[in-house]
Amino acid sequence: MNQSDFTTLQNLLAKLDDAAHKAATTDGKFKKYNTGSIEVLKDLPVHLRQLEQALKNAKVVSNSN
């Protein structure tokens, strides 16, 4: 993995969050049955950044693209 991979993951998470937010505002059943997942999704970018930094510190992920 490299920095580009994490950027791609962050962009995909943003798209997924946008889609889930849109679904939750337009579809009551989606919101009813997926509230927990929507809440977890909000925290994923923070965890991804923490994992990225930890992997860089462990020299498993390079800073280059």
C-alpha positions in Angstrom: 0.0 0.0 0.0 1.0 3.6 -0.5 -0.4 7.1 0.0 -2.4 6.8 -3.2 -4.2 3.7 -1.9 -5.3 5.5 1.2 -6.4 8.5 -0.8 -8.5 6.2 -2.9 -10.0 4.6 0.2 -10.8 8.0 1.7 -12.6 9.0 -1.5 -14.6 5.8 -1.6 -15.6 6.3 2.0 -16.8 9.8 1.2 -18.8 8.5 -1.7 -20.3 5.8 0.4 -21.1 8.2 3.2 -22.8 10.6 0.7 -24.9 7.7 -0.8 -25.9 6.5 2.7 -26.9 10.0 3.8 -29.0 10.5 0.6 -30.7 7.1 1.1 -31.4 7.8 4.8 -33.1 11.1 3.9 -35.1 9.7 1.0 -36.0 6.2 2.2 -37.4 5.7 5.7 -36.8 1.9 5.6 -33.2 2.4 4.7 -32.7 4.7 7.7 -34.7 2.4 10.0 -32.7 -0.7 9.3 -29.2 0.8 8.7 -28.9 3.5 11.4 -26.2 1.6 13.2 -24.2 1.2 10.0 -24.6 4.8 9.1 -23.2 5.8 12.5 -20.2 3.5 12.1 -19.6 4.8 8.6 -19.1 8.3 10.1 -16.2 7.1 12.3 -14.4 5.2 9.6 -12.4 8.1 8.1 -10.9 8.8 11.5 -9.9 5.1 12.0 -8.5 5.0 8.5 -6.3 7.9 9.1 -5.1 6.4 12.4 -4.3 3.1 10.7 -2.5 4.9 7.9 -0.3 6.7 10.3 0.4 3.5 12.3 1.3 1.6 9.1 3.6 4.5 8.0 5.3 4.4 11.4 5.7 0.6 11.1 7.2 1.3 7.6 4.6 -0.9 6.0 3.1 2.0 3.9 5.3 4.3 1.9 4.6 8.0 1.6 5.2 7.9 -2.1 2.5 7.2 -4.7 
